[in-house]
Amino acid sequence: MALFTFKLPDIGEGISEAEIVGWHVAVGDRVEEDQPIADMMTDKATVEMESPVAGIVVRLAGEPGDQIPIGAMLVEIEVEGDEVAAPPPPSVEAIEAEVPGEAVIDPTPSQSVRPEPVEGPTFSSAPIAKEEGQGFDKLSPNGPVSSVESHASPILATPAVRARAKDLGIDLAQVKASGEHVRHADLDAFLLYGEGQGYRPAGRSATRPDEQIKVIGMRRRIAENMAASKRHIPHFTYVEEIDVTALEALRAQLNDGRGDRPKLTMLPLLIVALCKALPDFPMLNARYDDEAGVVTRHGSVHLGLATQTDAGLMVPVIRDAQNRNVWQLASEIRRLADAARTGKAKSEELSGSTLTLTSLGPLGGIATTPVINRPEVAIIGPNRVIERPMFRGKEIVAAKLMNLSISCDHRVVDGFDAASFVQAVRKLLEAPAFLFVD
């Protein structure tokens, strides 16, 4: 017998270390060649590491949340024979092609459970769920609840749910899902009501056991980024009400004649308005390096889309948004949202934004105070569209109204500039014909 030391390879992103998100194996387990052994997190992606040899696991490098330097021991495996030839390290392309998605298909539910992979930070959906009449993409992974009749097809569940099911001794094939994926709530229902998972009587609430969740991986990155943003940036927020009645009518007309093109929500039209207004307000499309004391005002609009995923908030980026029409923007929003949710977004698609747009769609509330995506200096948050009576002259008419919020870095952006920018955007949205005039 001989010991083979599998060292963490250079993943090729210019990093010096990676974080252990979770182990697929434990000491004493037998692994086969190419079997997943660990999920390692780089800057914004989770990479699944596979065993290059077959044998028995005798040592692991650490616990989830630990940082492992590139080239350090990740796992030691006892193999047959006296000598072990180290296989060539995997290529960057091969590793990137194997970045796991958020929901894992389990072809054999009885096999061992995978720990939870995580991705990085806020548009979600595959495809993006929409709510008619509101106009915004519903940026939430949880669509309308629908019962799943059987598990004849492969079971969908996040690694965290799989790990909990394994700890509880629950076969996921016996759990009735309340949506596309088996969720923690479905496990709770299974524990309370057994195989049938009947519904609770009216007025009765389920009792859940307390859980302690270790803050690691993407959730830790999000926590650190948000804390740094609030700690370093003096935020101020400005909110304005906008009459989008004409814009909604235009959107309906465009959708009627869209043909094979994607259905328009409000977001592509809002992005066009932002891009048309930004040249007069270059201080908003900027990044501030506070350590160097340098503000970089960008000529192109690389718009970040705050996207909610099961792993947390991610920000995929629409490159050169100012050069895209509404149909191209709609397609890119859908593509990036799907990539973010499934864990297929590339590292270059998750960095380099110059301004961020965050929307909760129909959940947008009356007003929001979004947190800036540092080192950017502004973030924009459209809120829910509501039909209300309003005065037009001496008449009271029904109008579709929306509040638009903007948070800015007061070290770089003055309140007057932020308010003037929002007023310029308001003018474009309330007279939407100007969106298509150079």
MIMAR-167184 format. One record per residue (C-alpha): residue number from 1; residue in three letters; x, y, z. Coordinates in steps of 0.001 Angstrom, whole numbers, plus 500000, padded with zeros to 6 digits. Last residue first. Example, Ala and Ser with C-alpha at 12.3 -4.5 7.8 and 13.67 -1.06 7.14 Angstrom:
% residues 2
  drenpa  lolum       u       v       w
       2    Ser  513670  498940  507140
       1    Ala  512300  495500  507800
% end
This chain:
% residues 438
  drenpa  lolum       u       v       w
     438    Asp  469088  559872  469521
     437    Val  465379  559053  469782
     436    Phe  464230  555614  470966
     435    Leu  464005  556336  474675
     434    Phe  462502  559728  473801
     433    Ala  459238  557964  472865
     432    Pro  459057  556929  476523
     431    Ala  457765  560311  477779
     430    Glu  457316  559409  481482
     429    Leu  460332  557105  481382
     428    Leu  462609  559662  479743
     427    Lys  461643  562481  482098
     426    Arg  462047  560196  485110
     425    Val  465568  559275  484047
     424    Ala  466486  562964  483912
     423    Gln  464833  563494  487310
     422    Val  466843  560578  488705
     421    Phe  470050  562183  487442
     420    Ser  469152  565565  488917
     419    Ala  468480  563977  492321
     418    Ala  471831  562171  492297
     417    Asp  473674  565307  491202
     416    Phe  472004  567470  493849
     415    Gly  472806  564933  496570
     414    Asp  476501  565082  495748
     413    Val  478304  561952  494547
     412    Val  481900  561035  495421
     411    Arg  482176  561005  499212
     410    His  478378  560768  499435
     409    Asp  478462  557265  497946
     408    Cys  475016  556927  496409
     407    Ser  471759  555039  496924
     406    Ile  469054  555442  494252
     405    Ser  465382  554623  494611
     404    Leu  462700  554755  491913
     403    Asn  459071  554775  493028
     402    Met  456494  553528  490539
     401    Leu  453089  554793  489494
     400    Lys  450508  553421  487083
     399    Ala  447808  556068  486736
     398    Ala  444037  556161  487128
     397    Val  442712  559675  486522
     396    Ile  441523  562580  488635
     395    Glu  440946  565673  486535
     394    Lys  441837  569274  487332
     393    Gly  445228  569107  485655
     392    Arg  446179  565494  485795
     391    Phe  445581  564516  489410
     390    Met  446333  560986  490585
     389    Pro  444436  557799  491337
     388    Arg  446568  554704  491947
     387    Glu  447888  551749  489946
     386    Ile  450999  550349  491594
     385    Val  454345  549472  490010
     384    Arg  456686  547972  492643
     383    Asn  460086  549485  493206
     382    Pro  463062  550330  491018
     381    Gly  466421  550150  492819
     380    Ile  469529  551936  491590
     379    Ile  473041  551522  493019
     378    Ala  475761  554155  493158
     377    Val  479475  554652  493899
     376    Glu  480952  551358  492762
     375    Pro  483773  549936  494867
     374    Arg  481615  548511  496510
     373    Asn  478165  547279  495507
     372    Ile  476149  549993  497220
     371    Val  473455  548918  499699
     370    Pro  469857  549449  498561
     369    Thr  467499  551769  500466
     368    Thr  464124  550641  499149
     367    Ala  460759  552300  498597
     366    Ile  457094  551310  498377
     365    Gly  457660  547580  498155
     364    Gly  459683  545795  495495
     363    Leu  457939  542439  495893
     362    Pro  456416  542798  492392
     361    Gly  459960  542981  490985
     360    Leu  462607  542777  493700
     359    Ser  464944  544956  491678
     358    Thr  468627  545807  491908
     357    Leu  470571  547749  489277
     356    Thr  474315  548126  489747
     355    Leu  476777  550612  488223
     354    Thr  480354  550122  486990
     353    Ser  480331  546303  486939
     352    Gly  483713  544601  486519
     351    Ser  482935  541184  487958
     350    Leu  480495  538294  487726
     349    Glu  480537  537690  483963
     348    Glu  484355  537496  484018
     347    Ser  484099  534654  486542
     346    Lys  481832  532660  484261
     345    Ala  478184  532123  485169
     344    Lys  477260  528440  485108
     343    Gly  476104  528190  488736
     342    Thr  472510  527398  487755
     341    Arg  471094  530593  489230
     340    Ala  473780  532859  487868
     339    Ala  473675  531351  484380
     338    Asp  469883  531655  484213
     337    Ala  470000  535277  485313
     336    Leu  472766  536015  482821
     335    Arg  470825  534533  479897
     334    Arg  467514  536166  480828
     333    Ile  469060  539596  481291
     332    Glu  471010  539153  478042
     331    Ser  467865  538346  476063
     330    Ala  465960  541317  477475
     329    Leu  468916  543613  476807
     328    Gln  469104  542467  473196
     327    Trp  465400  543154  472791
     326    Val  465672  546613  474381
     325    Asn  468595  547681  472217
     324    Arg  472224  547184  473225
     323    Asn  475157  549600  472908
     322    Gln  474624  551370  476252
     321    Ala  474716  548019  478058
     320    Asp  478393  547707  477233
     319    Arg  478769  544511  479262
     318    Ile  475717  543267  481160
     317    Val  477173  542035  484462
     316    Pro  476220  539202  486808
     315    Val  475829  540318  490430
     314    Met  475103  537465  492842
     313    Leu  473137  537423  496106
     312    Gly  472762  534168  497962
     311    Ala  473252  530454  497380
     310    Asp  469632  529827  496362
     309    Thr  469958  532727  493939
     308    Gln  468923  536382  494093
     307    Thr  470372  538562  491359
     306    Ala  471673  542115  491574
     305    Leu  472195  542993  487913
     304    Gly  475472  544812  487308
     303    Leu  475566  547229  484385
     302    His  478803  547735  482519
     301    Val  478055  551199  481143
     300    Ser  480919  552419  478981
     299    Gly  482762  555707  479472
     298    His  483796  554908  483014
     297    Arg  484627  557522  485621
     296    Thr  487524  556213  487714
     295    Val  487762  557829  491145
     294    Val  491215  557735  492754
     293    Gly  492197  558117  496418
     292    Ala  494514  555105  496255
     291    Glu  492897  553462  499284
     290    Asp  489462  554842  498395
     289    Asp  489474  553265  494939
     288    Tyr  486142  554674  493777
     287    Arg  484320  553186  490797
     286    Ala  482192  555241  488415
     285    Asn  478982  555510  486425
     284    Leu  477520  558004  488898
     283    Met  480124  560775  488493
     282    Pro  479553  560663  484724
     281    Phe  476177  562414  485049
     280    Asp  475414  563869  481595
     279    Pro  476587  560639  479915
     278    Leu  474369  558688  482374
     277    Ala  470944  559759  481080
     276    Lys  470804  557614  477924
     275    Cys  472215  554570  479735
     274    Leu  469705  554881  482577
     273    Ala  466773  555227  480162
     272    Val  467879  552172  478174
     271    Ile  468208  550234  481434
     270    Leu  464661  551196  482420
     269    Leu  463328  549920  479103
     268    Pro  465201  546630  479539
     267    Leu  463843  546319  483112
     266    Met  460151  546934  482480
     265    Thr  459579  543452  481095
     264    Leu  459819  542628  477423
     263    Lys  458936  539217  476038
     262    Pro  461805  537669  474153
     261    Arg  461902  537953  470328
     260    Asp  460113  535415  468164
     259    Gly  457413  537877  467115
     258    Arg  457626  541018  469283
     257    Gly  454556  542747  467885
     256    Asp  452218  542457  470871
     255    Asn  455204  542796  473203
     254    Leu  456064  546199  471790
     253    Gln  452488  547392  472244
     252    Ala  452382  546187  475872
     251    Arg  455697  547912  476604
     250    Leu  454369  551139  475099
     249    Ala  451299  551028  477358
     248    Glu  453545  550340  480371
     247    Leu  455715  553316  479443
     246    Ala  452687  555576  479048
     245    Thr  451448  554704  482550
     244    Val  454936  554868  484080
     243    Asp  454325  557890  486307
     242    Ile  457472  558170  488410
     241    Glu  457815  558749  492153
     240    Glu  461282  559722  493405
     239    Val  463522  558301  496108
     238    Tyr  466998  559506  497177
     237    Thr  469292  557446  499384
     236    Phe  472502  558465  501156
     235    His  475368  556149  501966
     234    Pro  478629  557046  503704
     233    Ile  480786  554184  502359
     232    His  483484  552442  504402
     231    Arg  481563  550524  507057
     230    Lys  478391  550018  505020
     229    Ser  480320  548631  502065
     228    Ala  482700  546602  504211
     227    Ala  479789  544984  506044
     226    Met  478063  544167  502759
     225    Asn  481220  542657  501274
     224    Glu  482020  540578  504375
     223    Ala  478481  539221  504650
     222    Ile  478359  538414  500950
     221    Arg  481696  536628  501112
     220    Arg  480519  534665  504171
     219    Arg  477353  533584  502351
     218    Met  479442  532640  499333
     217    Gly  481576  530191  501258
     216    Ile  481095  530040  505001
     215    Val  478663  531183  507663
     214    Lys  478086  527990  509656
     213    Ile  474382  527401  510083
     212    Gln  473098  526466  513525
     211    Glu  469576  525116  513323
     210    Asp  466768  525100  515864
     209    Pro  464144  522422  515262
     208    Arg  461011  523420  513422
     207    Thr  457495  523412  514784
     206    Ala  454794  523586  512136
     205    Ser  452023  526099  512623
     204    Arg  448354  525246  513230
     203    Gly  445701  527766  512369
     202    Ala  444064  525678  509677
     201    Pro  444918  522000  509971
     200    Arg  448280  521050  508523
     199    Tyr  448465  519485  505067
     198    Gly  449280  515836  504547
     197    Gln  452842  514715  503947
     196    Gly  451716  511234  502898
     195    Glu  455001  509541  503830
     194    Gly  455286  511002  507271
     193    Tyr  453331  513919  508680
     192    Leu  455750  515811  510869
     191    Leu  459101  514545  509563
     190    Phe  457911  514703  505950
     189    Ala  456608  518232  506455
     188    Asp  459995  519302  507827
     187    Leu  461752  517678  504865
     186    Asp  459442  519584  502515
     185    Ala  460226  522831  504349
     184    His  463947  522160  503831
     183    Arg  463365  522037  500065
     182    Val  462872  519341  497428
     181    His  463111  521143  494125
     180    Glu  460585  522005  491402
     179    Gly  457922  522962  493935
     178    Ser  456205  521581  497034
     177    Ala  458279  518391  496874
     176    Lys  456889  515121  498282
     175    Val  459634  513211  500047
     174    Gln  459906  509443  499527
     173    Ala  462610  509668  496825
     172    Leu  464554  511906  499201
     171    Asp  465203  508904  501470
     170    Ile  465383  510328  504990
     169    Gly  468010  509150  507474
     168    Leu  467992  512478  509322
     167    Asp  471682  513134  508620
     166    Lys  471166  512073  504999
     165    Ala  468194  514379  504589
     164    Arg  470227  517240  506053
     163    Ala  473054  516649  503588
     162    Arg  470648  516415  500674
     161    Val  468939  519658  501679
     160    Ala  472305  521397  501881
     159    Pro  473334  519905  498521
     158    Thr  470335  521569  496893
     157    Ala  467545  519320  495678
     156    Leu  466243  517969  492373
     155    Ile  465368  514276  492175
     154    Pro  465781  512581  488809
     153    Ser  462453  511796  487070
     152    Ala  460042  509229  488455
     151    His  459965  511297  491614
     150    Ser  456192  511684  491702
     149    Glu  453330  514142  491626
     148    Val  455251  517321  492250
     147    Ser  452968  519931  493720
     146    Ser  453098  523473  492489
     145    Val  454187  526557  494379
     144    Pro  454578  529621  492219
     143    Gly  458276  530451  491690
     142    Asn  460989  530566  494314
     141    Pro  464302  531567  492715
     140    Ser  463465  535233  493152
     139    Leu  464135  538196  490936
     138    Lys  460664  538655  489570
     137    Asp  461455  540511  486370
     136    Phe  459565  543770  486396
     135    Gly  456470  544810  484474
     134    Gln  454021  544795  487342
     133    Gly  450977  543996  485280
     132    Glu  452010  540443  484604
     131    Glu  454310  538880  487135
     130    Lys  457485  537497  485718
     129    Ala  459653  534497  486501
     128    Ile  463094  534581  484926
     127    Pro  463780  531282  483155
     126    Ala  465785  530056  484913
     125    Ser  465588  532769  487439
     124    Ser  467663  535387  489160
     123    Phe  468807  538723  488498
     122    Thr  472219  540045  493821
     121    Pro  476764  538285  495038
     120    Gly  478698  534753  494649
     119    Glu  478169  531048  494313
     118    Val  477781  528270  496806
     117    Pro  478129  524514  496777
     116    Glu  476403  522608  499608
     115    Pro  477806  519325  500712
     114    Arg  477085  516261  498564
     113    Val  475154  513362  500002
     112    Ser  476308  509783  499666
     111    Gln  474462  507449  497292
     110    Ser  470918  506238  497941
     109    Pro  469382  508926  495746
     108    Thr  470993  507519  492593
     107    Pro  470549  509918  489634
     106    Asp  470690  512932  491968
     105    Ile  470330  516110  489942
     104    Val  472029  518976  491757
     103    Ala  470387  522379  492148
     102    Glu  472826  525272  492552
     101    Gly  475009  524305  489648
     100    Pro  478413  522684  489899
      99    Val  481525  524111  488238
      98    Glu  482615  521238  485994
      97    Ala  483339  523158  482802
      96    Glu  485495  525576  484780
      95    Ile  487639  522685  485974
      94    Ala  488134  521250  482494
      93    Glu  488940  524639  481022
      92    Val  491489  525355  483747
      91    Ser  493185  522073  482976
      90    Pro  493330  519287  485530
      89    Pro  496702  518507  487070
      88    Pro  498626  515669  485400
      87    Pro  498349  512346  487234
      86    Ala  500786  511653  490080
      85    Ala  502392  508272  489640
      84    Val  501834  506187  492735
      83    Glu  504419  503764  493943
      82    Asp  504181  500732  496242
      81    Gly  500885  499272  495113
      80    Glu  497281  499781  496202
      79    Val  496201  503250  497216
      78    Glu  495836  505109  500496
      77    Ile  494501  508582  499789
      76    Glu  495637  511872  501297
      75    Val  493475  514945  500744
      74    Leu  493942  518659  500080
      73    Met  497678  518974  500584
      72    Ala  498969  522408  499633
      71    Gly  499733  523470  496064
      70    Ile  497343  526419  496101
      69    Pro  496814  527457  499705
      68    Ile  493786  526017  501606
      67    Gln  491375  528348  503447
      66    Asp  489113  526718  506039
      65    Gly  485347  527349  505880
      64    Pro  484410  523687  505691
      63    Glu  486912  521733  507817
      62    Gly  490512  520847  507072
      61    Ala  493030  519098  504843
      60    Leu  491533  515608  504890
      59    Arg  493406  512430  505802
      58    Val  493114  508656  505259
      57    Val  490737  508402  502292
      56    Ile  490852  504864  500884
      55    Gly  491717  504201  497235
      54    Ala  491142  505199  493613
      53    Val  493155  507951  491972
      52    Pro  492724  511439  490462
      51    Ser  489972  512306  492963
      50    Glu  487687  515065  491779
      49    Met  487476  518710  492873
      48    Glu  484198  520557  492321
      47    Val  484780  524270  491822
      46    Thr  482566  526951  493366
      45    Ala  482765  530352  491736
      44    Lys  483075  533925  492935
      43    Asp  486605  534391  494259
      42    Thr  487491  530716  494567
      41    Met  485390  528159  496395
      40    Met  486361  524522  496710
      39    Asp  483827  521683  496713
      38    Ala  485379  518379  497729
      37    Ile  485806  514693  496845
      36    Pro  483990  514161  493559
      35    Gln  484820  510705  492073
      34    Asp  487182  510895  489089
      33    Glu  489007  507728  490221
      32    Glu  487078  505879  492873
      31    Val  486837  506740  496530
      30    Arg  486659  504500  499577
      29    Asp  485636  506273  502743
      28    Gly  487781  505942  505873
      27    Val  488158  509679  506427
      26    Ala  485121  511398  504972
      25    Val  483959  512171  501441
      24    His  481941  514794  499538
      23    Trp  483473  517560  501613
      22    Gly  482173  521116  501771
      21    Val  482939  524746  501018
      20    Ile  486690  524494  501508
      19    Glu  488044  527909  500635
      18    Ala  490653  528540  497960
      17    Glu  494165  529972  498028
      16    Ser  496681  531957  496006
      15    Ile  494349  533140  493257
      14    Gly  495279  534249  489751
      13    Glu  492197  532591  488287
      12    Gly  493953  529478  486950
      11    Ile  492659  526783  489257
      10    Asp  496187  526036  490389
       9    Pro  495850  522546  491817
       8    Leu  495096  521647  495469
       7    Lys  497459  518791  496258
       6    Phe  496395  515139  496219
       5    Thr  498835  513166  498333
       4    Phe  498973  509458  497441
       3    Leu  499941  507064  500197
       2    Ala  501141  503570  499364
       1    Met  500000  500000  500000
% end
